Amino acid sequence: MPALPDLLAVLCGSLVGFSLALIGGGGSILATPLLLYVVGVRDPHLAIGTSALAVAANAFANLIPHARAGHVRWKAAFTFAATGVIGALVGSTIGKLVDGQRLLVLFALLMLVVAALMLRGRRGGGADRYPLPHMFPRLGAVGFAAGSLSGFFGIGGGFLIVPGLMLASGMEIIAAIGTSLFSVGAFATTTALNYAASGLIDWRVAAEFIAGGIVGGWLGALGAHRLAQTRGTLNVVFAFAIVAVAVFMLIKNMRG
């Protein structure tokens, strides 16, 4: 019979993978808090490095069904990721130098910003205008910014990447979700390698997180197209969950 922490890691990974595949984000920003407060990883930097590895693997696994469905715009994906991995390397290097507790406070504040963006909604994603004229310079600039934040906080950055792709290239939301998974995987891999070089990954927990995430991700991908009309409701649910976790993190760390 598996130990409770092992089971919790698998279940938390399933939640992260399901959210990544279904709405392009949400779960990845919860990965670090889940590792810290549910699974029981004690070191904030270790939790960030472990979650980055798990998110990277889950994003690439979830990319497959989206690619098969024709939801990935590869030219935009490669352009966005090319500059984003540089930003992720810079951001993750700086993040390792910041005190763990202060990093968690900044992380919680970012979660509140992400929740606000989610509550604004994506308003159906608009018409497919891909490709916009001169989109590649914009993709490169937005990619670097998103990668830097992704690396600093050890998140996949789906809720930064999806609207960034839509704004810079004009693609519709379902294509942005599929395309974002390539960049989520690339950014998180860069962050994970940087943290692994400093010994800041719990490999066992990461493997359990990944196993759960693959199962949850495939289920999320199956529902992504069918639930296109209810994605706004899902955004609200995830947003309030993120707010609750962020407030909990702020209170806990301010008391500490």
C-alpha positions in Angstrom: 0.0 0.0 0.0 1.5 3.4 -1.0 2.4 5.8 1.7 0.1 8.8 2.0 2.7 11.4 0.7 3.2 9.3 -2.4 -0.5 9.1 -3.0 -0.9 12.8 -2.5 1.9 13.5 -5.0 0.1 11.5 -7.6 -3.3 13.1 -6.9 -1.8 16.6 -6.9 0.0 15.8 -10.2 -3.2 14.7 -11.7 -4.9 18.0 -10.8 -2.0 20.0 -12.4 -2.0 17.9 -15.6 -5.7 18.1 -16.0 -5.8 21.9 -15.7 -2.8 22.3 -18.0 -4.5 20.4 -20.8 -8.0 21.7 -20.3 -7.5 25.4 -20.0 -3.8 26.0 -20.7 -2.9 26.9 -17.1 -4.1 27.1 -13.6 -2.6 23.9 -12.3 1.0 24.8 -12.8 0.8 27.9 -10.6 -0.7 25.6 -7.9 2.1 23.0 -8.2 4.5 24.6 -5.8 1.9 25.3 -3.0 0.6 21.8 -3.4 4.1 20.4 -3.0 4.7 22.5 0.1 1.4 22.3 1.9 -0.2 19.0 0.7 2.7 16.7 -0.2 5.0 18.0 2.5 8.1 19.2 0.7 9.7 21.6 3.2 12.3 23.7 1.3 10.6 26.3 -1.0 13.5 26.1 -3.5 13.2 22.3 -3.6 9.5 22.6 -4.2 10.0 25.1 -7.0 12.6 22.9 -8.7 10.5 19.7 -8.3 7.4 21.4 -9.6 9.3 22.8 -12.6 10.4 19.3 -13.7 6.9 17.9 -13.2 5.2 20.7 -15.1 7.7 20.3 -18.0 7.1 16.6 -18.4 3.3 17.0 -18.1 3.2 19.9 -20.6 5.1 17.9 -23.2 2.9 14.9 -22.6 -0.2 16.9 -22.9 1.1 18.6 -26.1 0.7 15.3 -28.0 -3.1 15.1 -28.1 -3.4 18.8 -28.9 -0.9 18.4 -31.8 -2.9 15.4 -33.1 -6.0 17.6 -33.0 -4.3 20.3 -35.0 -4.3 22.8 -32.1 -0.5 23.7 -32.3 0.9 26.5 -34.4 4.5 25.3 -34.6 6.2 28.5 -36.1 4.7 30.6 -33.3 5.6 28.0 -30.7 9.3 27.8 -31.7 9.6 31.6 -31.9 8.0 32.2 -28.6 10.0 29.5 -26.9 13.3 30.5 -28.4 13.5 33.8 -26.5 11.5 32.5 -23.6 14.0 29.9 -22.6 16.6 32.6 -22.4 14.3 34.5 -20.1 13.6 31.4 -18.1 17.3 30.8 -17.5 17.8 34.4 -16.3 14.7 34.3 -14.1 15.5 30.9 -12.5 19.1 32.0 -11.8 17.8 35.1 -10.0 15.1 33.1 -8.2 17.6 30.8 -6.6 19.4 33.8 -5.1 16.3 35.1 -3.4 15.4 34.0 0.2 12.9 31.1 0.1 10.3 32.7 2.3 10.5 36.0 0.4 10.2 34.2 -2.8 7.0 32.5 -1.6 5.5 35.9 -0.7 6.3 37.2 -4.2 4.9 34.0 -5.6 1.6 34.5 -3.7 1.4 38.1 -5.0 1.8 36.8 -8.5 -1.0 34.3 -7.9 -3.3 37.2 -7.0 -2.4 38.9 -10.3 -3.0 35.7 -12.3 -6.4 35.2 -10.5 -7.4 38.8 -11.5 -6.5 38.1 -15.1 -8.5 34.8 -15.0 -11.5 36.6 -13.6 -11.4 39.1 -16.5 -11.9 36.1 -18.8 -10.7 35.5 -22.3 -14.1 36.4 -23.8 -14.2 33.4 -26.2 -10.8 34.1 -27.7 -12.1 36.1 -30.6 -11.8 35.2 -34.3 -8.8 33.4 -35.7 -6.6 36.1 -37.2 -3.4 34.0 -37.3 -0.9 35.0 -38.6 -0.9 38.7 -37.9 1.6 40.9 -39.9 5.0 41.3 -38.3 4.1 38.9 -35.5 7.5 37.3 -34.9 9.1 40.3 -33.2 6.2 40.6 -30.8 6.3 36.8 -30.1 9.9 37.1 -29.3 9.4 40.1 -26.9 6.4 38.6 -25.1 8.1 35.2 -25.0 11.2 36.6 -23.2 9.0 38.4 -20.6 6.9 35.3 -20.0 9.9 33.1 -19.7 11.6 35.4 -17.2 8.6 35.3 -14.9 8.2 31.5 -15.4 11.8 30.9 -14.5 11.8 33.2 -11.5 8.8 31.6 -9.9 9.3 28.1 -11.2 5.9 27.9 -12.9 4.8 26.8 -16.4 3.3 30.2 -17.1 0.3 29.1 -19.1 -1.8 32.0 -18.0 0.9 34.4 -19.2 1.6 32.5 -22.4 -1.9 31.9 -23.7 -3.0 35.5 -23.8 0.5 36.5 -25.0 0.2 34.2 -28.0 -3.2 35.5 -28.8 -2.2 39.1 -28.6 1.1 38.7 -30.6 -0.1 36.3 -33.3 -3.9 36.6 -33.5 -4.6 32.9 -33.0 -7.8 31.6 -31.5 -7.9 30.4 -27.9 -8.0 26.6 -28.6 -4.8 27.0 -30.8 -3.2 29.2 -28.1 -3.9 26.6 -25.5 -2.3 23.8 -27.6 0.6 26.0 -28.7 1.3 27.3 -25.2 2.1 23.8 -23.9 5.3 23.7 -26.0 6.5 26.9 -24.4 5.3 25.8 -20.9 7.4 22.6 -21.4 10.4 24.5 -22.7 10.4 27.2 -19.9 9.9 24.7 -17.1 12.6 22.4 -18.5 15.1 25.3 -18.5 14.1 26.1 -14.9 14.3 22.5 -13.8 17.8 22.0 -15.3 19.0 25.2 -13.5 17.6 24.0 -10.2 18.9 20.4 -10.7 22.4 21.8 -11.2 22.1 23.0 -7.6 20.6 19.8 -6.3 17.2 21.3 -5.8 14.9 18.6 -7.1 13.2 15.7 -5.2 13.3 13.1 -8.0 10.9 10.6 -6.4 8.2 13.2 -5.8 8.7 14.6 -9.3 8.2 11.1 -10.8 5.0 10.6 -8.8 3.8 14.1 -9.8 4.5 13.4 -13.5 2.7 10.0 -13.4 -0.4 11.6 -12.0 -0.1 14.6 -14.4 0.0 12.4 -17.5 -3.3 10.7 -16.6 -4.9 14.0 -15.6 -3.6 15.7 -18.7 -5.0 13.2 -21.2 -8.4 13.5 -19.6 -8.1 17.3 -19.7 -7.2 17.3 -23.4 -10.3 15.1 -24.2 -12.5 17.7 -22.6 -10.7 20.9 -23.9 -12.6 21.2 -27.1 -16.0 20.0 -25.8 -15.9 22.4 -22.9 -14.9 25.5 -24.9 -18.2 27.2 -24.0 -17.8 26.6 -20.2 -14.2 27.6 -20.0 -15.2 30.9 -18.4 -16.8 29.1 -15.5 -13.7 27.0 -15.1 -11.6 30.1 -15.0 -13.7 31.6 -12.2 -13.4 28.3 -10.2 -9.6 28.2 -10.6 -9.3 31.9 -9.9 -11.0 31.7 -6.6 -8.9 28.6 -5.7 -5.8 30.5 -6.5 -6.9 33.5 -4.4 -7.5 31.2 -1.5 -4.1 29.5 -1.7 -2.4 32.9 -2.2 -4.0 34.4 0.9 -3.1 31.3 2.9 0.5 31.5 1.7 0.7 35.2 2.6 -0.7 34.7 6.1 1.5 31.7 6.8 4.7 33.5 5.6 3.9 36.8 7.3 3.4 35.0 10.6 6.6 33.1 10.0 
